[in-house]
Amino acid sequence: MAPTCDEELALAALGLYPVAGVDEVGRGCWAGPVVAAAVILPIERLQEDPEILAGVDDSKRLGPRVRARLAERVLQVAEAVGVGVVSPALVDALGIVGATRLAMRQAIGRLRIPPRALLLDALSLPELPLPQRALVHGDARAISIAAASIVAKVYRDRLMAEWARAYPVYGFERNKGYGTREHRLALERWGPCPLHRRSFAPVALRIPARPGMV
C-alpha cells in the first residue's frame, strides 16, 4: 500500500493546517551526519489530483534514480521544505536520539510556513508545543512523511558523495556511511576519519588507545 493523505486530512479536519511531515535518515550509520527533512504538502491539491506525487513512498522502497526524481518533484509541489543536518561530533555528544530530534527541530524551523501540526516517523518532539502524531512506519503511511524521507535521503546521499572525495578510502559514495563490509575493512586498515561517529562501537573499537590507557 502506498502512503495516503488520510493522516494529514484528519488533522486538517481539526483545524490543524498546515501539517508538516517529518522524517530522518542516517541514524544507523557509522559515519556522516543525521539529516532530517520537514515537508508541507498541498493536501487539497493532492486530493484533486493524486498523480501529482505518484510514486512517492518510503524512501527505503525506492531506488536511487527514482528517489532523485521524486525529490525534485516534491520540491516543486511542496508548499514548504526544510532540512536539518547534525554533525557526527554532535551525534557523539547528544546520542543518536538527541541528535535525531535536533535535526528534526532544525528542519521544522527552516520551513518558510510555520506548521500547526506535525506528523513524524516514530519519534515525538516534546520540546515543540505543537500537536503531533508519531506514527510507526509513518513513511509508509503518510504521504508528507514519505516525501520528507525522500528529501532527507537524497540530500544526505549527496553530502556523503561529496565527502567521499575528501576521504576516498572508505567508499562513502557507495555505502553512505553504513556498516558494509567495504566500510569495515577500510576502518580496520585506515582507522576512523573526522566523519566517523566515535561513540558507535564499530568505530570506537578501531580508535587507537592513548598511551597509559588500559
PyMOL commands that set and color helices and strands:
alter all, ss='L'
color gray80, all
select helices_A, chain A and resi 6-13+43-48+50-53+59-61+64-77+88-109+138-140+143-166+168-170+172-175+181-190+201-204
alter helices_A, ss='H'
color red, helices_A
select strands_A, chain A and resi 19-25+34-40+80-86+117-121+132-135
alter strands_A, ss='S'
color yellow, strands_A
deselect
rebuild
show_as cartoon
